[in-house]
């Protein structure tokens, strides 16, 4: 199954999305930490009253994570789940064919033969 082209495309699509989403999340968090560490004057700029740029960017981290989770769900629903359903059906079909092949190849066994009864 792992050599099936559909399985390989599924893994490739999932890996590509995971790398991009991780890079965006880590980049967002890292940029916030670096800005707050090295440019505190910029982070203290008042946008409205006591609402500063640093606070806005900090709250933006929640928005960033929500967008990444939403895109992950959309990606899984549209690209990964249909291919996974197809592969699951293919695996079940191959399993049924193999089970039918084993059933015809094995000789019939008498009922109770080889059964262990301790009493």
Rosetta blueprint (number, residue, H / E / L):
1 X L
2 X L
3 X L
4 X L
5 X H
6 X H
7 X H
8 X H
9 X H
10 X H
11 X H
12 X H
13 X H
14 X H
15 X H
16 X H
17 X H
18 X H
19 X H
20 X H
21 X H
22 X H
23 X H
24 X H
25 X H
26 X H
27 X H
28 X H
29 X H
30 X H
31 X H
32 X H
33 X H
34 X H
35 X H
36 X H
37 X H
38 X H
39 X L
40 X H
41 X H
42 X H
43 X H
44 X L
45 X L
46 X E
47 X E
48 X E
49 X L
50 X L
51 X E
52 X E
53 X H
54 X H
55 X H
56 X H
57 X H
58 X H
59 X H
60 X H
61 X H
62 X H
63 X H
64 X H
65 X H
66 X H
67 X H
68 X H
69 X H
70 X H
71 X H
72 X H
73 X H
74 X H
75 X H
76 X H
77 X H
78 X H
79 X H
80 X H
81 X H
82 X H
83 X H
84 X H
85 X H
86 X H
87 X H
88 X H
89 X H
90 X H
91 X H
92 X H
93 X H
94 X H
95 X H
96 X H
97 X H
98 X H
99 X H
100 X H
101 X H
102 X H
103 X H
104 X H
105 X H
106 X L
107 X L
108 X L
109 X L
110 X L
111 X L
112 X L
113 X L
114 X L
115 X L
116 X L
117 X L
118 X L
119 X L
